[in-house]
Amino acid sequence: MYNKTEIIKDLDRIIGYIESTGELDKKDRELITSETVDNIRNYLNKGWIDIRKSTDSEDGREEAEPVIEWSDGGEYFYDLNGERYIDCLGGYGVFTPGHRNPEITKYVKLQLSRLGLHSQELLEPLRAYLAKTFELITPGDLQYAFFTNGGAEAIEMSLKLARLYTGKKWYISTLNAFHGKSNGALSATGKGFTRKAFLPMVQQTFHVEYGNAEETRTAIRNLTHVGEEVAAVIVEPIQGEGGVIIPPKGYLKELREICDEYGALLIFDEIQTGMGRTGTLWRCEAEGVVPDILAFGKAIGGGIIPMTGIVAKPKLWTQPLIENPNLLGSPTFGGNPVACSAALATIKYTLENDIPGMCKKKGETILKELKKLKLDFPKVLKDVRGAGLLIAMEFDDSKIGYYVAKKLFENKILTAGTEINAKVIRIEPPACISYESIGILLNTLKGVLQETEIEFKLADFAAAAIE
């Protein structure tokens, strides 16, 4: 039997931390740090402590000195001791508008003062306004929206909608794709290490090489030949967790043509690439391609509230779905008033401040300098690539990547590897990152690459090769 009095007493202390507005004293900071580590280890999963790619040792599994994230604002976050860090990770795309952007936060607070969650039964206007806004800001004839809470949930809705409309069963996805970890989304994900423990999943899913449209055509043709019809092709316009892989120019257009030829739907997973991150509002606009279904998320909540969803062509809303709007899904919190207020404010801020243009310009500045560093440190930095503020630095192996990320973090700059490993380290800061901070990043990185060259004896290898 639980001790209600003791639990309430402890919760009063914890909630007191939330209420605090000034700096906590040293005793409280030390207690929060130790309790955070213990609580994660004993009540969440101690693996969360072990896998941090920004603070771990070179093998990525040795426990490092814990850093407790406590507050944030703009391009920075602050630890429990008040130390400031430049955020060059951006929550994997969540913080495109910045941390706690005041032009977004104020509308969320105002909405909370009126209505938090909706009754589920009555009509709620913000969801309707947001759906119309998506029709206005997405390309082509995308029109009908469906709102969810997490990225995997949005992908589930995309896959289900494709089957519902086409009546077909198969999906084509790509190797190294990342679409989420719920059952259907994980089936489309193209990485063995995340899938093996849960096999079999949706077995009518076939993976082809990313960037190779002809492989997609062959797969659909062969499946069709043996009577297995394809409902949809799902693809990231740029693979994020796969290592910031940019496909050849024309790839997305070819996929559109192939899908039209075989009567399959084309699904773009723009959860990470959307909302200006890559230099256009939606990455598919860079090639002038309109999908049948576009999945969005991450930055759409303004870095404040979880918000994801899909927007699709009106033909996909067939009579069965009109007669039963819950047929596709019925997420309790999807499209709730607070999330919709955040999304509406985020879209307004994104358009008024030309976030796509900001990401494009700053990304070009970073990439230009990274290419120079690649020439200076060819044995360390194997490749740099990116679009807008979705940028990758590639190394020979994960040990080097872990080392670079760790050294950057020691200099109060947060980056991290991809979901696969740390062979690729991403630079994915908020759009509001200042040119001063970009300069600090690049100057620090130069020193870190020099340290890396010495640590891994790469300069000696280069000299030996010349001799």
N, C-alpha and C positions, 0 to 999 in steps of 0.2 A: 504493500500500500504506500503510495507516495505521500510525502510530508508537505502538505499545501502551504503551511506557514513558512517553511524553509525555502520552498520554490519561489514564493512571492517575494521573500526577502532578497533572494539572489536576483530575481528579475528587476526589482527596484534598483539594485546596483547597476545592472546592465543597461537599463533604460536611462539611468542617470548619465551614462556615457553618451547616449544619443542626445540628451538634453544639454550637454555641456557645450558652451560656445567659446570658451577660452582654451588655453593650453592645459592639458592634463598634467598632474604632477608625476614625478618620476616613478613613484610607487605604482600608480595606476597604469602607466605605460608599460612597465615591466610585467605587471599582472596580466594585462590584456595580451601582451605578446606570448607569454608562456601558456595562457589559457587557450589562445587561438590555436597554437601548435598542438596542444594536448587534445583539444576538442576535435580538430580535423583528424588527428591520428586515431582517436578512439570512437568518434561518432559519425564521421563522414567517410574518409578513406585516406589512409596514410600515404597512398600513392600520389595524392594531390601535392604533398610536400616534396616528393621525390622527383617529379617530372618537370619542374620549372626550367625552361630552356634559357631563361635570361640570367638565372642566378646559380645554376648548378656548376659542378666541376665539368671537366672535359668529357666524361663519359655520360653526363646527363642524369646521373642517379645518386650522386653524393649530396647529402643534405647540406645546405648552405645556411648562413646566418639569416634568420627569418626577417623579412621586411613586411611590415603591416601597412597596407594601404588604408589611409584614413580620410583624406579629403581631396578635392580636385577643383579645377577651374581652368577654362580655356585650353591651352596646349599642355598644361601641367597636371600632375597629381602629386600629392604630398604624403609622406609616410607618417607614422604615429609620432615620430620625433620632430616633425616639421621640416624634414629634408625635402627639397623640391627636385622633381625628376621631369625631364623632357619626355613626353610621351611620343615615341616614334613607332608605336605598335597600334595605337588607336582602337583598342578593343577588337582587333581583327576587322575593322571597318565600322564599328558601332559609333565611334566618336568623330565622324566626319565633320559635324557642325561644331565640334569642341566639347569640352567637359562642362556640364551644367551651364550650357549657354543661356544667359539671362533672358534672351529674346524668345526662348522656348520654354524655359522653366516658369516664367511668370504666367503663361497661359495654362500650364498644367496646374499651378497653384490656384488660379482663378476657377478652373473647372472643378478641382477638388472642393472648393468652397461651396459649390452648387450641387454637384452630383458625381459620385465616384463611380461605382459600378451600376449598370442598368438592371431593370427588373427582369429582363429576359423576355417579357411578354409584350410590353408597350413599344411604340415606335420611338426611336432615339435619333435626333437630327444630325449629330456630328458624324455618325457612321454614314449616313446618306450623303452629307456634304463631302466627306472624304472620298467616297466612291466616285462621285461626280468629278472631283478634282483629279483622281487618277486617270479618268478618261481624258482629261484635258492635258495631262503632262506625259502621257505615254504615247509611243509612236503608232501611226496607222489607225486601224479600226478597233483597237483594244478598248473594251467598254465596261464589261461587268466585273466587279470586284468581289472578292471573298476574303475576309480578314481572319488571321490566326495569331498565334502568340510566339511561336518559335520557327526557325528556319525549316527544320525537318517536317513540321506540320504543314507548312506552305507547300513543300514538295509532295507530301502525301496527297494534298488536295489536287495538285497538278496532275499527278499520275492517275488518280481516281477519275478526274474529269475527262482525261483522255480516253480511258476505257468506257466511261459512261457515254460519251459522244460517239466514238467510232464503233463500239461493239467489238473491237479487236483486243488481243490479249498481250502482245509482246511489246517490250520497250528496248530501245537501243540507247546505251549510255557509253561512256568513254573510260579508258584506262586512266587511273589516278584521279578520277573525278571525286569531288566531295559534295554530297547532296544532303548529308544528315545521317542520323543514326537510329531513327525509328525503322520499323521493319521494311516498309516500301522504299523509303529514302535510302536506307542502307543497301538495299538490293541494287539501286542505281549507282551507289558509290563504288568507285573502281579501285579499292585498296584491299588486298587480301587480309592484312593484319586486323582490320576492323570488322571483317565479315566472317572469318573462319569459325569463330565461336558460336555463331548464330545460324549457320547453314543447316538445312536449306531455307532460303527466304522466298521471295517471289521469283520462282524459277524461270519464268518467261522474260528474263532480262539478259541481253547479250551486250558484251563490252567490246568496243573497237578502239583503235588507236586515235588519240586526240589529235585534231588537226588534219586528219586524213579523211577527206570527204568520200573518196573512192571506196575506202573500207566500209563506210556507212552504207553506201549504195549496194555494195556486194552483199553485205549482211542482210539488208532488207530484201534484195532480190532472191537470195537463197532461201530465206525463211518463207517468202511468198511462194516460191516454187514448190515447197513441200507442204503448203497449206497452212503455214503459221503466219498470220497477218500481224503487222506492226501497228500498234496504237499511236506510239509517239517516239520521237528522238528527243532526249533531254541532254542539254549541254550547258556548260558555263562559257560565256563569251571569252573570258580569260579564266584559266584554272587558278584559283587562289591557293587552297591547301595543297594542291599538286605541285606548287613551286613557282607561282606567278608565271604560268606558261601562256604565252601569247600565240594564238594560232596564225597560220599564214593568211595573208590578205585574200579575201574572197571565200574563205572557208565557210563562214556563216551564210553567205549567199548561196553557196553550193548546197548546203544542208537544206535551205529553204526550197530550192528547186527539187531536190530529191524527195523531200516530204510531200510536196505538191504532186510529184509524179506518181507516188505510191499511195496517196491518200492517208498519210500519217500526219499527226500533229507535230509541231515543232515547239518545244518547251525551252525557254531560256531561264536558267537559274542566275538571276541578277541580284541575289541576296547580298553578296559582297561587292559586286562591281557597280551596283546602281547608286542613285542619288548623288551623282557627280564625282564619285571616287576616282574614276579613270579619265576624267577630262571632258566627258559628255554626260548629260543627265543619266542616260542609260548607255551601257557599252554597245548595245546592238545598233545604236544610232551612228556609231563610227563607220559602220558598213551599210547603213541604210536598210537594215533588214527588220521586218516585223514578225515576231513569233506568233503562234496561236495562243500561247499562255506565257505570261511573264511573272516569275516569282520574285518578290522583293522582301527586304527585311533590314536587319542591322541598323543602318543609319536612319531609317525612316522614323524611328522612335526618338530621334534627336539626342541619343545618348542618355535619355531620361527613363523611358518606359519601353518594355519589350513590345514590339509590334512587327508583324510580318503579314504576308498575304499573297494573293495572286490577282492579276487582272487579265481577262481573256476576251476573245472575240465573241460577239453576241450569239453567233450561231451555235456555240457550245452549250448555251443555256436552253436545253431541250425541254419538251413538255413534262417529262417525268421530274425534272429538277425544279421546274416552275410549280408543279403540283405539290411537291414535297421539298421545300427549300433546305430541309435538314438532311436530305439524302446524301449530299456530298460530305457533310460533316456538321457538327453542332458544338464548336468550342465554346465553353461557358464564358470565357473571358475575351474571345476574339472580337475585335472592334468595340471594346468597351469605351465609354466616354473619355476617360483620362488618356488612354492610348491614342484615341482619335484626336484629342486636343493637341497632344504632342506631335503627331504626324502632320496635322494641318499647319501648326506653327513651324515645323521643320521645313515643309515644302515652301512656305512663305519666305522663310529666312534663306533657304537655298537659292530661290529665284531672285530675291532682292539683292543678294550679295554675290551673285554669280559664282557659286561654289564650284561648279564644273570648271569654269575658267581659272579660278584660283588654284584648283588641284592641278590643272594642266600646266600652268606657268611655273608653279613651285616644283612640280615633279620634273619638268624639263631642266630646271636649275640643278636639282639633286643628281639627276642622271648624267648630266654633262660632267659634273665633278667626279662622280663615281667612275666614269669611263677613264678619266685621267688617272685615278687611283689604280684602276685595273692595269694600266700601262706601267705604273710605277711598281706595282706588286703582283706581277703576273703569276708567280708561284703560289701566291696566297689566294688572290681574288680571281676566280676562273671565269666568271661571267657576271654582268649586271644587265638588268632588263626591267621593263615596267611600262605602265601607262598611267598618267596622272600621278596620284600619290599611292599607287599600288606598285611597289618597287621591290626587286629581289637582288640580293647579293648571293652568288653561288660559290661554294668552296669544294675542295676535293672530297671531303668527308665530313661527317657530323662532328667529329672531335674538334676540328678547326672552327666550325660554325658555333659550337657551344662556347669555345674559348673567346671568340670575337664578341658574342652576345654578353658573356659574363663580364668582359673587360669594359664594354660600353656601359653596362649597368653599374659597374663600380664608379664610373664617371657620371652617374645620374642620368643616363639615357636608356630608356626601355625599348628593346627590340625583342624579337623571338623568332624561333624557327617555324616551320610549317607543321601541320598535323602529322606528317610522315616522319620527319626528323629535323635536324638542324643543319643539314647540308646546305639548305637555302635559308637565309635570314631575311625576313621582310622588314622593309621600312614603309610604314603605313600610318603616318601621323595625321592628326586632325588638320583640316584645311586651313585653320587659323594659325598654324605654326608660323612663327615669325622668321624673317630672313636672318635675324640674329641667331636664333636657335638652329637654323639650317647650317649656318656657319660653324656653330659650336659642334654640331653633329659631324660635319665633314672634317674639321680640324682634329677632333677627338678620334675619329675613325682612322685618320692617317697615322696617328700615334699608335693606335691599337693594331693596325696592320703591320707596323714596324715591330711591335712586340711579338706579334704572332709569327712573323718571319723568323725571329730569333728563337722563340719558344719551340717551334717545330723544325728548326734548323733548315729552313727552306732556302735561305740565302746561301748557306754552305753547299747545298745540293746544286744550286744554280752555278756557283763558282766551279764546282767539280765538273759539271757538265761542260763548261766552257773550256777547261783545261783538257 
